[in-house]
Amino acid sequence: HFNVNETDAGLRSVRHVLEQVSEYDETFFNYFDRLQLKPNQVLEEIQPNQRAEDSYTEHLIRVGNVDGAQQVWPALLKQSYTNDRLAALYISSLLQNHRYEAAQKDWAATEGPSDYPERNLIFNGDFERDFTACPLDWQIQTSDNFDTEREDATTHEGHWALEINFHGDANVSYANVTEMVRVHSGMHRFRAWVRTQGVTTDEGIRFEIFDPENLQKLDLKTASITGTNDWMPVDASFAVPESTGLIGVRAIRTPSIKFDNAIAGTVWLDSTSLREGS
């Protein structure tokens, strides 16, 4: 069929195979690439088949066909065929190719109604949603020296907050909760609410807002918070440079240079927000 330019008939034959087995996915998808078939045409002919459609979309991402992935993504959303893993791969590919606006738009559409990004440029700023693997969501890195997890016992508002518990056995460097945020140039206002209990040493928790590609352009750190404090706001105003379209927001702890430097204690974070304006 393909050799005699009967593309639609060829795709219908492929669809029957894809409905039965997955072993030939890459064989077919690589063939589509060589034939330079339009991804939305391929998807239209092989649907409805969630497994095959997801597999084809992942193939497009893996071979670097970002245009093709963007073509088919709306169809996957319409059929509710997306999942957290595939969404993370797709959004990551957009970010890697500096398609920040598309990444923000498609991530918001994928995750459904929320205050993001119209009223809050930080996605899941209140930690009410389970974390995903998407860079435009909070990314948590684990460690044996501390625990970082959502919890529902101590919150500023809503039902969930983020809890960081330092074990007290090391002078740790902490930068283990991070989210990438799409921004435009100009002034921005950041706010988060923090509560601490028994945070030791002279170096406690703080926030860092930075340009992931060039810290010389933007690298703002808020004041360190130690000891025991009830819920308190942490505010920062900063200017995003003209050439910066993506920033990182993370909670950090800088290692202490004091002799008594093993940090212990618990930190809660909640109600983080980022908005345009001074």
N, C-alpha and C positions, 0 to 999 in steps of 0.2 A: 504493500500500500504506500509506504513512504517513498519507495523508489520510483513510483509512477505518479507522485504528487497527489495521492489520495490521503492527505494528512488527517482529515476527520475520521475516515474509516480506520486508519492506522491507530489513532488514539483510542477509538472505541474497542479495537482488538486488545490494545494494551490494558484498557480498563478491566477487561474480563480476567486477565492474568493478575492484575493488582488486587482484584477482589478475592483471589484464591490464596496467593502466597506473597511473601515479602522478599524472597531471595533474589528476585530480578530487579528490585527497585533501582539500584545504582546503574545497572546495565541500561535500562530504559532511560533513566534521567540523563546519563552521560550522552546517550544517543540524541535525546532532545536538544542538548546543548550544541552538539555538532551540527544538527539540522537548523539551529538558531530559531527554534519554535518560540513563540511568544508565551511566557509563563501563564498569563491569564487564559490563553486558549487551551493550554494543557490542563489547567485546573478545571476549566469548564467541562472538558470531556471526561475527566476521570472521576468527577464528583457524582453522587455523594459517597465519599469513602474517607472517613476521618483519618484512618491510619495512613493511607496513601497520600492524602493531601498534606498531612503534617510531615510525612517523610520527604515529599517533594520540596516543601518549603524549607526544611532543614538542609536539603541538598543545595538549594539556591544560596542559602546563607554560607554554607561551608565552602562553595566554590567562588564566593565573592560577588555573586550576582545580586547586589543590593537593590538595583532597580527592579529586578524580577521579584524579589521578596516583597518589596513595597507594593507591587502590582497585586499580588495574591493575598496579602494580609487582610484587606477589608473583607474578602470572601470568607476567610477563616473565621473572622470575628462574627460575621453575619450568621454563620452556621454554628457558632459556639464551639468551634473545633480547636481553639487555642488552649494551652496549658502553661503553667508557670515556667517550666524548663524551656519550652520553645519560645515563649515570650522573652525570656532572658537572653537567649541566643540572638533573637531578632533585634531587640533594642540595643544590645551590645554591638552588633554589627553596624547599626545606624550611628551610634556614638563614635565608633572607631573610624568611621568615614566622615565625621564632623557634620552629620545631618541631625543637629541638635533639635531643631524645631520639629522635624518629623518624629524623632524619638519621643519627645515630650507629648506630642499630639497622639501618637499611636499608643503610648503607654497609658495615657489617661483613658483612651477609648477601650483599651483591653481590660483595665481594672474596674471600670464602671464608675457610677456617680460618686463624687466626693468634693471636697473643697479645692482639690488639685486640678489644674494649676491656677485657676482664676483668683482664688482668695489666699492661697498658700503655695509658694513655689516648691516647698518641701513636701514630697509625697509621704503619706503615712506619718505625718509630723506628730500625731498624738499616739502612735504605736498601737492603735486599735486593731490593725490588720496583722495577720501572720506575715512574717517576713518571706520574701521570695529571693531568688538568686539574681534579680535584675539590678543593674547598677543604679537605676533611678529609684531604688528602694534601699532601705537600710541593709548594709552588708555587715555581718557579724563574724569576727574571727575568734576562735576559741583559744584558750591557753590553760596551762596547769596552774598558773599563778593567780588567776581571777576567773570569775564567772560573769557572763553578760547574757541576760535573758529578759524576755517580757514577763511581767508579773502583775497580778491583779489585786494585791493587798494594800499597796501604798501608791495612790495616784493623785495628781493635781486636779485632773478632770477626766471624765470618761471612766472606762473600766480597766484600762491598761496603762502601764508605764514601763520604762526600761530600767532594770536594776543591774548595777555593776558592783560586784562584791570582791574586794581585794583580800587575799588570804593572809597577808602579813608576813610572808616568808621571803620576799624578794624586793629589790629596788627596781620595780618593773617600769618599762617604757610602754605606755598604753596608747594605741591608736586603732582600736579594734571595733569601732562602730562608725561607719562612714556611709554617706549618701552623695551621689553625684546630682547636681542641680543645673537645669538649663536656665541661663540668665541672659539679659541684654545689658548693654553698657549703661552706666549711670548709677545713681545712689540706690542703696538697698538697706533695709532694716531687718536685722535678725533678732529673734527673741526665743529663749528657752526657759523653762522652769526647772530648778534643780533643788533637790533635798539631799542632805548628807547626814550620816550618823557615824561618829568616831573615826573620821578620816585622818590618819596620822601622817607625820612628816611635814616638811615645809612645802612639798610639791603635791598638790591634790589634783582635782579634776578641772579641766577648762575646755573650751571649744576652740577649734581652729577652722577658719574659712580660707580656702586656698585655691589657686589655679593649678590643676593637676599637671599641666604641661610646662608651667614656668612659675615657680614660687617667687621669682623676682617681680612679677606683675602683681601678684596678690598673695599675701600670707599674713592673715590677721589672727591673733590669739587673744582670747579674753583672759581676765584675771583668774588665778588659781583659787579654788575653793577647798578649804580644809575644815577639820573639826566637825561639829554638829550644828546643822542649820535646818530650820523649817523651810518649807517651799519658798524659794526666792527667785526673782526674775534675773536672767542674764541677758543684757542688751548689747547690741553692737550695730553701728552704722558704718558703711563702707562704700567705696566707689568701685564699680566693676569697670576695668579698662575697656577701651573700644574693641580691642582684638580678642577679648575673652568671651567665649560663649558658653562655657561649662565650668562650674566650680565644684569643689568638694566641701562638704560640711562633716566634721567628725569631732567626737569627744576624745581628748588626749590627756595623758599624764606624762610629764617630763621627768626622767630619773633625777633624784636628788643628789647633790654633791656633799650632803652632810653625812656624818658618821652613822647616825641613827636614821637609816633611809629605807627600811623595809616597810612598805605601805600596807596598812590594814584599814578596814572600814567599808561602809556601803554608801553608794551613790544612787539616787533615782533621778531619771530625766523624763520630762513630759512636756507636752504642749509646745513643741518646737515649730517655729514659723519663719518664713522669709518672704518679704514683700518689697516691691519696688517703691522708691521714694526715700526722702531723707527723714 
